[in-house]
């Protein structure tokens, strides 16, 4: 199913080369004055054609609301539905490949599930194109969260072995808060989503080198949320990690999710990983290091929520690859046509922010959301 969320239901629909893609948000509260200019700016961060590290497919990604807003442009409490037109499609690039599944794509499993009727053009419903409506839905949630003091940001933590500086999200003293605010402000000025300009330049060089060789590279996205209320989530299956991981794995190409110290915790001793408590400026107990990434026992601690996503290399590459012709059941060589990102990770950054925002808003509605500040 293409649906997730409990108090806020999110359903994404469409295919890469269908007439349109879109989303339905059910349970979005009334009263948000939608800032469509801010929505457009957020969508531009995910859109293709930003530079040599993205596909040459050209899409405006303009969001057209069908329902859910009143005459003044405020959310009405009714389900919100919107579409994004697909205007630059090339089905012929995919029909020419016949019945030869692309390695590391969903072609083979989709053919086994639906036979010849599945829409393989551009990857159909499995395409990264479906992250556009996810981004738009998340952009609305970001506006709602901002009114309640919650901020969400993300950056490229690593690409092709090149590492960016991490978010300053471990301690909650005033100096660290100031550093984090500065980092978020810096990201807003970047045309490539890194905290370090030098790291960004090195990442772009690595992506360009892979593209020249007909290959691709993957990356790691680090996302963060501040101002998250304590006490969101529940133990075990309905924990924040469980709900957020389920949503994040819905982003095509995401192959791993970790929180806080993540897999690094497995290489620590308990004395290193255990997080002492201290009193914050409001005289409330708070974790000092935040190795847990803002979550303990499936419930938010009030510290910054930190999550990282492993994004695999783009599966569609220019190199010849070995596959199987499903019509004749014989081995075949495949050359993938079409327009593809040599690295998906840069455009996954706003999508990670969007899905984090969608899940946080859902969690807040589950617990009874506070009024806007």
Helices and strands as residue ranges (DSSP letters): E 3-4, E 9-14, E 20-26, H 36-46, E 63-67, E 80-85, H 92-95, H 107-114, G 115-117, G 121-126, G 128-130, H 131-146, E 151-159, E 162-163, H 174-187, H 197-212, E 219-226, G 236-238, H 240-248, E 254-259, G 262-267, H 270-273, E 277-279, E 285-287, E 295-296, E 299-300, E 305-311, E 321-325, E 330-334, H 345-367
